[in-house]
């Protein structure tokens, strides 16, 4: 039986869909010139255009010519192209080092603004103040001198009073800042602070899965991670690196730990620390008054033997409270990729 002949593509190019146009355009470019475009596409795009190509049927020379003219006309009159975060990242990776591409794309994902100081101006004052309160007053003075005065005022008001007054005094005495020092501060802010903010703006599948794993009890988490490691060690390692666990609470700064302790029920703290390592217990006790620490130790002893499930639930409660506080800008959860000190 003879195969049915596919109908020719419509002569009116206004009736030709976008995927059809792309298929015709790539066919016209041929293997030599079109290969570079194919390499920039993801798997779904390749499948869609390939399927469209296989069902094109006959395309007359006049249709090809009209499409080319239309394409050139649009480019010359508007200069517009449809781009995306993913396609831009793929393009940059072809001619730029991976760490540089990551830095550029993280900045794109961060709060809007042309320069780092524009971007800081779009960060909530409570979030910015919570970050800056752990830095040197001189560094904070430089940062506040570079952002708009109304935003600087809100940040100062959100800082601890004694610290804010010290910053004000530094700003009053401050002379011109050397360019290399300013560049160093700007670079550190970009890597340490803006990148941390950007990670909340766009989550990939591994980040989403890490969030799910964070809510497993210990047994379920271990079971899933062990099984996943057998199938894809890279995926398992990446998820583990993205997970924020109870042990990570020990990396919080003293102010953040004290804020966390004020927001968690006392019985939950006692139960959570009952199953904690000695080093993590010491971190929490060192951020309590002697009297509060003594009471908590007594509460833990009074609990006697406890079920692992109850300990897991209490530890998960503390982790979730920490993440809620971080989202509100009341504490800062540091990146697991390292914490380079911001110095002046």
C-alpha atoms as a printed R data frame, in Angstrom:
    type eleno elety resid chain resno      x      y      z
1   ATOM     1    CA   UNK     A     1  0.000  0.000  0.000
2   ATOM     2    CA   UNK     A     2  1.383  3.433 -0.956
3   ATOM     3    CA   UNK     A     3  2.092  5.858  1.885
4   ATOM     4    CA   UNK     A     4 -0.172  8.884  2.114
5   ATOM     5    CA   UNK     A     5  1.521 12.077  0.954
6   ATOM     6    CA   UNK     A     6  1.665 14.771  3.631
7   ATOM     7    CA   UNK     A     7 -0.150 17.976  2.644
8   ATOM     8    CA   UNK     A     8  2.108 20.899  1.715
9   ATOM     9    CA   UNK     A     9  2.693 23.643  4.268
10  ATOM    10    CA   UNK     A    10  0.252 26.526  3.909
11  ATOM    11    CA   UNK     A    11  1.332 29.361  1.642
12  ATOM    12    CA   UNK     A    12 -0.007 31.972  4.076
13  ATOM    13    CA   UNK     A    13  2.809 32.228  6.626
14  ATOM    14    CA   UNK     A    14  0.441 33.814  9.177
15  ATOM    15    CA   UNK     A    15 -1.130 30.354  9.555
16  ATOM    16    CA   UNK     A    16  2.194 28.632 10.257
17  ATOM    17    CA   UNK     A    17  2.785 27.912 13.963
18  ATOM    18    CA   UNK     A    18  5.933 28.821 15.871
19  ATOM    19    CA   UNK     A    19  7.270 25.229 16.086
20  ATOM    20    CA   UNK     A    20  6.625 24.801 12.333
21  ATOM    21    CA   UNK     A    21  8.548 28.000 11.588
22  ATOM    22    CA   UNK     A    22 11.462 26.784 13.733
23  ATOM    23    CA   UNK     A    23 11.479 23.412 11.960
24  ATOM    24    CA   UNK     A    24 11.495 25.042  8.507
25  ATOM    25    CA   UNK     A    25 14.159 27.523  9.543
26  ATOM    26    CA   UNK     A    26 16.487 24.786 10.865
27  ATOM    27    CA   UNK     A    27 15.942 22.613  7.798
28  ATOM    28    CA   UNK     A    28 16.857 25.578  5.619
29  ATOM    29    CA   UNK     A    29 20.082 26.220  7.546
30  ATOM    30    CA   UNK     A    30 21.220 22.650  6.982
31  ATOM    31    CA   UNK     A    31 23.585 20.537  9.040
32  ATOM    32    CA   UNK     A    32 26.618 22.806  8.971
33  ATOM    33    CA   UNK     A    33 24.957 26.033 10.095
34  ATOM    34    CA   UNK     A    34 22.090 24.550 12.104
35  ATOM    35    CA   UNK     A    35 24.177 22.282 14.346
36  ATOM    36    CA   UNK     A    36 25.144 25.161 16.643
37  ATOM    37    CA   UNK     A    37 21.479 25.969 17.264
38  ATOM    38    CA   UNK     A    38 20.621 22.324 17.947
39  ATOM    39    CA   UNK     A    39 23.367 22.180 20.589
40  ATOM    40    CA   UNK     A    40 21.763 25.055 22.487
41  ATOM    41    CA   UNK     A    41 18.381 23.328 22.832
42  ATOM    42    CA   UNK     A    42 17.215 21.109 25.658
43  ATOM    43    CA   UNK     A    43 15.844 17.613 25.103
44  ATOM    44    CA   UNK     A    44 12.170 18.667 25.047
45  ATOM    45    CA   UNK     A    45 12.830 21.391 22.455
46  ATOM    46    CA   UNK     A    46 14.737 18.958 20.237
47  ATOM    47    CA   UNK     A    47 11.912 16.414 20.451
48  ATOM    48    CA   UNK     A    48  9.228 18.984 19.633
49  ATOM    49    CA   UNK     A    49 11.039 20.431 16.616
50  ATOM    50    CA   UNK     A    50 12.132 16.991 15.382
51  ATOM    51    CA   UNK     A    51  8.550 15.759 15.484
52  ATOM    52    CA   UNK     A    52  7.403 18.874 13.648
53  ATOM    53    CA   UNK     A    53 10.090 18.353 10.991
54  ATOM    54    CA   UNK     A    54  9.030 14.771 10.364
55  ATOM    55    CA   UNK     A    55  5.448 15.920  9.741
56  ATOM    56    CA   UNK     A    56  6.132 19.046  7.684
57  ATOM    57    CA   UNK     A    57  5.390 17.638  4.266
58  ATOM    58    CA   UNK     A    58  6.284 19.760  1.255
59  ATOM    59    CA   UNK     A    59  7.504 23.286  1.877
60  ATOM    60    CA   UNK     A    60  7.631 25.432 -1.237
61  ATOM    61    CA   UNK     A    61 10.543 27.736 -1.953
62  ATOM    62    CA   UNK     A    62  8.206 30.747 -1.746
63  ATOM    63    CA   UNK     A    63  7.143 29.817  1.803
64  ATOM    64    CA   UNK     A    64 10.772 29.440  2.895
65  ATOM    65    CA   UNK     A    65 11.610 32.802  1.347
66  ATOM    66    CA   UNK     A    66  8.620 34.524  2.997
67  ATOM    67    CA   UNK     A    67  9.586 33.116  6.409
68  ATOM    68    CA   UNK     A    68 13.199 34.258  6.026
69  ATOM    69    CA   UNK     A    69 12.123 37.746  4.979
70  ATOM    70    CA   UNK     A    70  9.627 37.893  7.847
71  ATOM    71    CA   UNK     A    71 12.294 36.806 10.348
72  ATOM    72    CA   UNK     A    72 14.864 39.327  9.104
73  ATOM    73    CA   UNK     A    73 12.210 42.046  9.033
74  ATOM    74    CA   UNK     A    74 11.223 41.438 12.652
75  ATOM    75    CA   UNK     A    75 14.840 41.381 13.772
76  ATOM    76    CA   UNK     A    76 15.737 44.601 12.012
77  ATOM    77    CA   UNK     A    77 12.650 46.486 13.170
78  ATOM    78    CA   UNK     A    78 12.414 45.380 16.800
79  ATOM    79    CA   UNK     A    79 15.603 43.493 17.529
80  ATOM    80    CA   UNK     A    80 13.554 41.271 19.806
81  ATOM    81    CA   UNK     A    81 14.179 37.631 20.604
82  ATOM    82    CA   UNK     A    82 12.509 35.253 23.070
83  ATOM    83    CA   UNK     A    83 15.002 34.208 25.709
84  ATOM    84    CA   UNK     A    84 14.852 32.314 28.983
85  ATOM    85    CA   UNK     A    85 16.998 31.822 32.051
86  ATOM    86    CA   UNK     A    86 17.906 28.282 30.979
87  ATOM    87    CA   UNK     A    87 18.794 29.135 27.356
88  ATOM    88    CA   UNK     A    88 20.934 32.076 28.502
89  ATOM    89    CA   UNK     A    89 22.827 29.889 30.975
90  ATOM    90    CA   UNK     A    90 23.474 27.241 28.302
91  ATOM    91    CA   UNK     A    91 24.766 29.878 25.900
92  ATOM    92    CA   UNK     A    92 27.162 31.414 28.466
93  ATOM    93    CA   UNK     A    93 28.527 28.002 29.432
94  ATOM    94    CA   UNK     A    94 29.796 27.511 25.875
95  ATOM    95    CA   UNK     A    95 32.408 30.274 26.153
96  ATOM    96    CA   UNK     A    96 32.757 31.143 29.840
97  ATOM    97    CA   UNK     A    97 34.081 29.390 32.955
98  ATOM    98    CA   UNK     A    98 31.429 27.604 35.019
99  ATOM    99    CA   UNK     A    99 31.991 29.591 38.246
100 ATOM   100    CA   UNK     A   100 31.727 32.875 36.345
101 ATOM   101    CA   UNK     A   101 28.489 31.745 34.663
102 ATOM   102    CA   UNK     A   102 27.054 30.758 38.068
103 ATOM   103    CA   UNK     A   103 27.934 34.162 39.491
104 ATOM   104    CA   UNK     A   104 26.255 35.991 36.605
105 ATOM   105    CA   UNK     A   105 23.123 33.832 36.671
106 ATOM   106    CA   UNK     A   106 22.817 34.046 40.472
107 ATOM   107    CA   UNK     A   107 22.911 37.818 40.170
108 ATOM   108    CA   UNK     A   108 20.239 37.733 37.466
109 ATOM   109    CA   UNK     A   109 18.031 35.674 39.771
110 ATOM   110    CA   UNK     A   110 18.561 38.058 42.684
111 ATOM   111    CA   UNK     A   111 16.536 41.218 43.441
112 ATOM   112    CA   UNK     A   112 16.255 43.555 40.457
113 ATOM   113    CA   UNK     A   113 18.820 46.293 39.940
114 ATOM   114    CA   UNK     A   114 21.630 47.294 37.605
115 ATOM   115    CA   UNK     A   115 24.402 47.401 40.216
116 ATOM   116    CA   UNK     A   116 24.996 45.620 43.509
117 ATOM   117    CA   UNK     A   117 23.961 48.748 45.398
118 ATOM   118    CA   UNK     A   118 20.729 48.988 43.363
119 ATOM   119    CA   UNK     A   119 20.032 45.373 44.277
120 ATOM   120    CA   UNK     A   120 20.645 45.974 47.985
121 ATOM   121    CA   UNK     A   121 18.124 48.791 47.767
122 ATOM   122    CA   UNK     A   122 15.487 46.201 46.835
123 ATOM   123    CA   UNK     A   123 16.245 43.893 49.770
124 ATOM   124    CA   UNK     A   124 13.881 44.068 52.745
125 ATOM   125    CA   UNK     A   125 15.468 46.207 55.469
126 ATOM   126    CA   UNK     A   126 14.942 43.538 58.167
127 ATOM   127    CA   UNK     A   127 16.737 40.914 56.049
128 ATOM   128    CA   UNK     A   128 19.604 43.274 55.253
129 ATOM   129    CA   UNK     A   129 19.903 44.449 58.869
130 ATOM   130    CA   UNK     A   130 19.949 40.862 60.125
131 ATOM   131    CA   UNK     A   131 22.881 40.138 57.828
132 ATOM   132    CA   UNK     A   132 24.802 43.350 58.536
133 ATOM   133    CA   UNK     A   133 24.498 43.170 62.331
134 ATOM   134    CA   UNK     A   134 27.166 40.431 62.337
135 ATOM   135    CA   UNK     A   135 29.666 42.474 60.312
136 ATOM   136    CA   UNK     A   136 32.209 45.106 61.310
137 ATOM   137    CA   UNK     A   137 30.646 48.560 61.925
138 ATOM   138    CA   UNK     A   138 33.049 50.079 59.374
139 ATOM   139    CA   UNK     A   139 31.890 47.624 56.704
140 ATOM   140    CA   UNK     A   140 28.236 48.400 57.488
141 ATOM   141    CA   UNK     A   141 29.022 52.118 57.293
142 ATOM   142    CA   UNK     A   142 30.407 51.667 53.777
143 ATOM   143    CA   UNK     A   143 27.381 49.622 52.668
144 ATOM   144    CA   UNK     A   144 24.851 52.119 54.063
145 ATOM   145    CA   UNK     A   145 26.705 55.029 52.489
146 ATOM   146    CA   UNK     A   146 26.232 53.407 49.065
147 ATOM   147    CA   UNK     A   147 22.469 52.788 49.202
148 ATOM   148    CA   UNK     A   148 19.631 55.334 49.113
149 ATOM   149    CA   UNK     A   149 19.278 57.382 52.304
150 ATOM   150    CA   UNK     A   150 15.648 56.373 52.941
151 ATOM   151    CA   UNK     A   151 16.552 52.688 52.748
152 ATOM   152    CA   UNK     A   152 19.674 53.200 54.881
153 ATOM   153    CA   UNK     A   153 17.464 54.865 57.520
154 ATOM   154    CA   UNK     A   154 15.160 51.827 57.664
155 ATOM   155    CA   UNK     A   155 18.133 49.463 57.938
156 ATOM   156    CA   UNK     A   156 19.701 51.535 60.753
157 ATOM   157    CA   UNK     A   157 16.390 51.498 62.639
158 ATOM   158    CA   UNK     A   158 16.293 47.695 62.356
159 ATOM   159    CA   UNK     A   159 19.847 47.254 63.731
160 ATOM   160    CA   UNK     A   160 20.549 46.870 67.484
161 ATOM   161    CA   UNK     A   161 20.698 50.396 68.909
162 ATOM   162    CA   UNK     A   162 24.278 50.357 70.243
163 ATOM   163    CA   UNK     A   163 25.564 48.825 67.021
164 ATOM   164    CA   UNK     A   164 23.580 51.323 64.913
165 ATOM   165    CA   UNK     A   165 25.087 54.269 66.840
166 ATOM   166    CA   UNK     A   166 28.587 52.873 66.259
167 ATOM   167    CA   UNK     A   167 27.797 52.660 62.525
168 ATOM   168    CA   UNK     A   168 26.539 56.256 62.513
169 ATOM   169    CA   UNK     A   169 29.781 57.434 64.120
170 ATOM   170    CA   UNK     A   170 31.827 55.540 61.521
171 ATOM   171    CA   UNK     A   171 29.768 57.103 58.729
172 ATOM   172    CA   UNK     A   172 30.366 60.597 60.148
173 ATOM   173    CA   UNK     A   173 34.133 60.019 60.239
174 ATOM   174    CA   UNK     A   174 34.326 58.148 56.961
175 ATOM   175    CA   UNK     A   175 36.414 59.575 54.135
176 ATOM   176    CA   UNK     A   176 36.540 58.347 50.545
177 ATOM   177    CA   UNK     A   177 36.802 54.563 50.319
178 ATOM   178    CA   UNK     A   178 39.538 53.080 48.145
179 ATOM   179    CA   UNK     A   179 38.220 51.411 45.021
180 ATOM   180    CA   UNK     A   180 39.857 48.042 45.726
181 ATOM   181    CA   UNK     A   181 38.250 47.916 49.194
182 ATOM   182    CA   UNK     A   182 34.867 48.864 47.727
183 ATOM   183    CA   UNK     A   183 35.249 46.204 45.040
184 ATOM   184    CA   UNK     A   184 36.118 43.619 47.713
185 ATOM   185    CA   UNK     A   185 33.022 44.460 49.752
186 ATOM   186    CA   UNK     A   186 30.835 44.439 46.638
187 ATOM   187    CA   UNK     A   187 32.206 41.057 45.529
188 ATOM   188    CA   UNK     A   188 31.702 39.523 48.979
189 ATOM   189    CA   UNK     A   189 28.131 40.815 49.145
190 ATOM   190    CA   UNK     A   190 27.430 39.339 45.734
191 ATOM   191    CA   UNK     A   191 28.844 35.902 46.564
192 ATOM   192    CA   UNK     A   192 27.777 35.583 50.206
193 ATOM   193    CA   UNK     A   193 24.552 37.565 50.542
194 ATOM   194    CA   UNK     A   194 22.891 38.025 47.156
195 ATOM   195    CA   UNK     A   195 23.554 34.428 46.112
196 ATOM   196    CA   UNK     A   196 21.908 33.234 49.323
197 ATOM   197    CA   UNK     A   197 18.851 35.364 48.538
198 ATOM   198    CA   UNK     A   198 18.798 34.233 44.912
199 ATOM   199    CA   UNK     A   199 18.574 30.587 45.897
200 ATOM   200    CA   UNK     A   200 15.113 31.260 47.312
201 ATOM   201    CA   UNK     A   201 13.948 32.821 44.034
202 ATOM   202    CA   UNK     A   202 14.281 29.763 41.841
203 ATOM   203    CA   UNK     A   203 14.365 26.175 43.038
204 ATOM   204    CA   UNK     A   204 15.384 23.214 40.973
205 ATOM   205    CA   UNK     A   205 14.131 19.663 41.416
206 ATOM   206    CA   UNK     A   206 16.961 18.771 43.820
207 ATOM   207    CA   UNK     A   207 16.125 21.729 46.088
208 ATOM   208    CA   UNK     A   208 12.464 20.740 46.112
209 ATOM   209    CA   UNK     A   209 13.387 17.128 46.942
210 ATOM   210    CA   UNK     A   210 15.767 18.260 49.706
211 ATOM   211    CA   UNK     A   211 12.837 20.126 51.270
212 ATOM   212    CA   UNK     A   212 10.745 16.932 51.144
213 ATOM   213    CA   UNK     A   213 13.580 14.869 52.639
214 ATOM   214    CA   UNK     A   214 13.909 17.428 55.455
215 ATOM   215    CA   UNK     A   215 10.382 16.494 56.527
216 ATOM   216    CA   UNK     A   216 11.027 12.748 56.673
217 ATOM   217    CA   UNK     A   217 11.623 11.071 60.002
218 ATOM   218    CA   UNK     A   218 15.165  9.756 60.425
219 ATOM   219    CA   UNK     A   219 14.387  6.179 59.405
220 ATOM   220    CA   UNK     A   220 12.504  7.152 56.246
221 ATOM   221    CA   UNK     A   221 15.189  9.666 55.279
222 ATOM   222    CA   UNK     A   222 17.955  7.068 55.622
223 ATOM   223    CA   UNK     A   223 15.954  4.492 53.670
224 ATOM   224    CA   UNK     A   224 15.295  6.827 50.745
225 ATOM   225    CA   UNK     A   225 18.838  8.210 50.644
226 ATOM   226    CA   UNK     A   226 20.352  4.715 50.726
227 ATOM   227    CA   UNK     A   227 18.108  3.543 47.882
228 ATOM   228    CA   UNK     A   228 18.770  6.709 45.878
229 ATOM   229    CA   UNK     A   229 22.549  6.333 46.301
230 ATOM   230    CA   UNK     A   230 22.331  2.899 44.655
231 ATOM   231    CA   UNK     A   231 20.593  4.406 41.617
232 ATOM   232    CA   UNK     A   232 22.198  7.838 41.378
233 ATOM   233    CA   UNK     A   233 24.991  8.742 43.797
234 ATOM   234    CA   UNK     A   234 25.312 12.241 42.319
235 ATOM   235    CA   UNK     A   235 21.626 13.013 42.926
236 ATOM   236    CA   UNK     A   236 21.796 11.678 46.493
237 ATOM   237    CA   UNK     A   237 24.904 13.735 47.286
238 ATOM   238    CA   UNK     A   238 23.365 16.879 45.847
239 ATOM   239    CA   UNK     A   239 20.176 16.423 47.872
240 ATOM   240    CA   UNK     A   240 22.184 15.839 51.065
241 ATOM   241    CA   UNK     A   241 24.195 19.021 50.391
242 ATOM   242    CA   UNK     A   242 20.973 21.031 50.006
243 ATOM   243    CA   UNK     A   243 19.206 19.642 53.056
244 ATOM   244    CA   UNK     A   244 19.032 21.830 56.163
245 ATOM   245    CA   UNK     A   245 19.147 19.432 59.095
246 ATOM   246    CA   UNK     A   246 18.983 19.663 62.875
247 ATOM   247    CA   UNK     A   247 22.793 19.424 63.048
248 ATOM   248    CA   UNK     A   248 23.022 22.545 60.858
249 ATOM   249    CA   UNK     A   249 21.431 24.582 63.674
250 ATOM   250    CA   UNK     A   250 24.862 24.455 65.309
251 ATOM   251    CA   UNK     A   251 26.188 26.675 62.495
252 ATOM   252    CA   UNK     A   252 23.824 29.544 63.314
253 ATOM   253    CA   UNK     A   253 25.346 32.687 64.800
254 ATOM   254    CA   UNK     A   254 24.698 33.315 68.537
255 ATOM   255    CA   UNK     A   255 21.999 35.932 67.878
256 ATOM   256    CA   UNK     A   256 20.111 33.555 65.571
257 ATOM   257    CA   UNK     A   257 20.285 30.697 68.106
258 ATOM   258    CA   UNK     A   258 18.925 32.942 70.853
259 ATOM   259    CA   UNK     A   259 16.100 34.097 68.548
260 ATOM   260    CA   UNK     A   260 15.300 30.474 67.695
261 ATOM   261    CA   UNK     A   261 15.186 29.448 71.375
262 ATOM   262    CA   UNK     A   262 12.648 32.200 72.063
263 ATOM   263    CA   UNK     A   263 10.337 30.852 69.337
264 ATOM   264    CA   UNK     A   264 10.337 27.131 70.213
265 ATOM   265    CA   UNK     A   265  8.359 25.538 73.050
266 ATOM   266    CA   UNK     A   266 10.558 24.580 76.033
267 ATOM   267    CA   UNK     A   267  9.388 20.959 76.047
268 ATOM   268    CA   UNK     A   268 10.268 20.622 72.336
269 ATOM   269    CA   UNK     A   269 13.781 22.001 72.976
270 ATOM   270    CA   UNK     A   270 14.359 19.523 75.813
271 ATOM   271    CA   UNK     A   271 13.162 16.597 73.696
272 ATOM   272    CA   UNK     A   272 15.174 17.693 70.619
273 ATOM   273    CA   UNK     A   273 18.410 18.136 72.579
274 ATOM   274    CA   UNK     A   274 17.886 14.788 74.287
275 ATOM   275    CA   UNK     A   275 18.825 13.183 70.973
276 ATOM   276    CA   UNK     A   276 21.501 15.737 69.987
277 ATOM   277    CA   UNK     A   277 25.265 15.274 69.956
278 ATOM   278    CA   UNK     A   278 27.260 16.654 72.891
279 ATOM   279    CA   UNK     A   279 28.835 19.326 70.679
280 ATOM   280    CA   UNK     A   280 25.438 20.568 69.453
281 ATOM   281    CA   UNK     A   281 24.065 20.619 73.016
282 ATOM   282    CA   UNK     A   282 27.056 22.729 74.059
283 ATOM   283    CA   UNK     A   283 26.273 25.245 71.301
284 ATOM   284    CA   UNK     A   284 22.741 25.741 72.627
285 ATOM   285    CA   UNK     A   285 23.738 25.799 76.307
286 ATOM   286    CA   UNK     A   286 26.450 28.393 75.585
287 ATOM   287    CA   UNK     A   287 23.732 30.697 74.242
288 ATOM   288    CA   UNK     A   288 21.561 30.467 77.389
289 ATOM   289    CA   UNK     A   289 21.884 32.054 80.777
290 ATOM   290    CA   UNK     A   290 23.314 29.799 83.474
291 ATOM   291    CA   UNK     A   291 19.890 29.546 85.125
292 ATOM   292    CA   UNK     A   292 18.051 28.718 81.866
293 ATOM   293    CA   UNK     A   293 20.665 26.096 80.995
294 ATOM   294    CA   UNK     A   294 20.327 24.481 84.455
295 ATOM   295    CA   UNK     A   295 16.535 24.278 84.114
296 ATOM   296    CA   UNK     A   296 16.796 22.771 80.628
297 ATOM   297    CA   UNK     A   297 19.265 20.102 81.809
298 ATOM   298    CA   UNK     A   298 16.893 19.196 84.630
299 ATOM   299    CA   UNK     A   299 13.989 18.983 82.183
300 ATOM   300    CA   UNK     A   300 16.020 16.669 79.922
301 ATOM   301    CA   UNK     A   301 16.938 14.395 82.841
302 ATOM   302    CA   UNK     A   302 13.317 14.291 84.014
303 ATOM   303    CA   UNK     A   303 12.209 13.003 80.603
304 ATOM   304    CA   UNK     A   304 13.904  9.654 81.139
305 ATOM   305    CA   UNK     A   305 13.985  7.282 78.112
306 ATOM   306    CA   UNK     A   306 12.249  8.813 75.095
307 ATOM   307    CA   UNK     A   307 11.052  7.442 71.765
308 ATOM   308    CA   UNK     A   308 13.182  8.185 68.714
309 ATOM   309    CA   UNK     A   309 10.045  9.257 66.836
310 ATOM   310    CA   UNK     A   310  9.297 11.944 69.449
311 ATOM   311    CA   UNK     A   311 12.888 13.209 69.285
312 ATOM   312    CA   UNK     A   312 12.707 13.368 65.476
313 ATOM   313    CA   UNK     A   313  9.442 15.325 65.612
314 ATOM   314    CA   UNK     A   314 10.889 17.848 68.077
315 ATOM   315    CA   UNK     A   315 14.076 18.286 66.059
316 ATOM   316    CA   UNK     A   316 12.021 18.765 62.883
317 ATOM   317    CA   UNK     A   317  9.939 21.361 64.729
318 ATOM   318    CA   UNK     A   318 13.082 23.355 65.566
319 ATOM   319    CA   UNK     A   319 14.366 23.090 61.984
320 ATOM   320    CA   UNK     A   320 11.037 24.302 60.551
321 ATOM   321    CA   UNK     A   321 10.872 27.212 63.003
322 ATOM   322    CA   UNK     A   322 14.429 28.169 61.991
323 ATOM   323    CA   UNK     A   323 13.482 28.153 58.307
324 ATOM   324    CA   UNK     A   324 10.340 30.225 58.988
325 ATOM   325    CA   UNK     A   325 12.418 32.778 60.910
326 ATOM   326    CA   UNK     A   326 14.956 32.880 58.053
327 ATOM   327    CA   UNK     A   327 12.172 33.521 55.519
328 ATOM   328    CA   UNK     A   328 10.979 36.431 57.663
329 ATOM   329    CA   UNK     A   329 14.521 37.816 57.810
330 ATOM   330    CA   UNK     A   330 14.793 37.389 61.590
331 ATOM   331    CA   UNK     A   331 17.746 34.990 61.368
332 ATOM   332    CA   UNK     A   332 20.268 34.170 58.642
333 ATOM   333    CA   UNK     A   333 20.814 30.562 57.575
334 ATOM   334    CA   UNK     A   334 24.314 30.370 56.094
335 ATOM   335    CA   UNK     A   335 25.111 28.661 52.799
336 ATOM   336    CA   UNK     A   336 26.651 25.197 53.076
337 ATOM   337    CA   UNK     A   337 29.130 26.188 50.377
338 ATOM   338    CA   UNK     A   338 31.231 28.015 52.938
339 ATOM   339    CA   UNK     A   339 31.167 31.232 54.882
340 ATOM   340    CA   UNK     A   340 33.801 33.711 53.849
341 ATOM   341    CA   UNK     A   341 33.935 36.510 56.383
342 ATOM   342    CA   UNK     A   342 33.033 39.937 55.135
343 ATOM   343    CA   UNK     A   343 35.813 42.221 56.335
344 ATOM   344    CA   UNK     A   344 36.798 45.819 55.760
